[in-house]
Amino acid sequence: ESKNVEFRSHLRTMLKSIMCINYPLILKSHCRGCGISCSDRAEEEMETANDSTGGDFILVGFSEWPELELILSLFVLTFYTITLVGNVAIILLSILDTGLHTPMYFFLRNLSVLDLCFTTSIVPQMLVNMWGGNKKISYAGCMVQYWVALALGSTECVLLAVMAIDRYVAVCWPLRYASIMHPRLCHLLAAASWCSGFANSFLQSSMAMVLPRCGNRRVDHFFCELLIIVKLSCVDTGPTESKMFIARLIILGMPVSIILTTYLCIARAVVKMRSAEGRKKAFGTCASHLMVVSLFYGTIMFLYLQPKDNYSQDQSKALAVLYMILAPTLNPLIYTLRNKDVKKAVRSLGQF
């Protein structure tokens, strides 16, 4: 009988040990009180398994090239300063000068607000990580960063399509432009852009938040990029990534289709113009928008719609710098350097 008791006790201890190793979350408290020593690996799993709602992330950024980090940080700081000054100037000019109270500058003001918020959601944290030894970002900070960045990036996709519609009406229906693009419609189109962007972000972010990470906290990027966070999961992310790809395809594909359609109509209208001056004016009206669209969509479509087999993380970082830091800096310059209305507004406010 004593042998049976000893055998049962030994069997119970062995079963508890197996359960501690294979089911660390479920039996965490029980394992620690069962009088046995779980392996180091099991202890680590008990602390980190399925930790989808806590723990700091480590942003690797460009730390693999320490000699490049200082130079890149100065580059980023310079362009971020230009972004702040340029976009704030456009916002103030479009508000203070009554000559700029037109649909085009209303949408341009929205674009400037987007660019300001977009870069500010990423660059300060990026500079802190580059200049300090601590590369960490809190779970809440990471969640807010990828949610806001995705929302603003998606909003810009739609807003650029809305601006293309505005240019189409201006070129193809010049006499009816004021009556078609009235303030109420402009506000509705801008609101639709913001709402669709934030809705897309909410949809994709909610799918990423529920995925277990099992202690994976190393983010091989300079900000919390949603696709990288998804890849940290310790479960099969194929279905989730497929759904996200469809969402990206919609938020990118529909605006691109609208932009291409409107510019085909604009090109047809310009070809039919008999006046060389009219063609030049139409080209000047659309050139700035086309440059911004090419810079923005060219980078993000190459980055987010390419096959997985061709995906390179170093390439991803370089393209992210291009469309997150360089593009918001160039947008104010593109829209103002060739724009007589903005130059006139600057002179009039300067005299005032």
Buried (B, 14 or more C-beta within 10 A) or exposed (E): EEEEEEEEEEEEEEEBBEBBBEBBBEBBEEBBEBEEEBEEEBBEBBEBBBBBEEBBBBBBBBBEEEEEBEEBBEBBBEBBEBBBEBBBBBBBBBEEBEEBEBBBBBBBBBBBBBBBBBBBBBBEBBBEBBEEEEBBBEBEBBBBBBBBBBBBBBBBBBBBBBBBBBBBBBBBEBEEBEEEBEEEBBEEBBEBBBEBBBBBBEBBBEBBEEBBBBBBBEBBBBBBBBBBBBBBBBEEBEEBBEEBBEBBEEBBBBBBEBBEBBBEEBEEBBEEBEEEEBBEBBEEBBEBBBBBBEBBBBBBBBBBEEEEEEEEEEEBBEBBBBBBBBBBBBBBEBBBEEBEBBEEBBEBEEEE
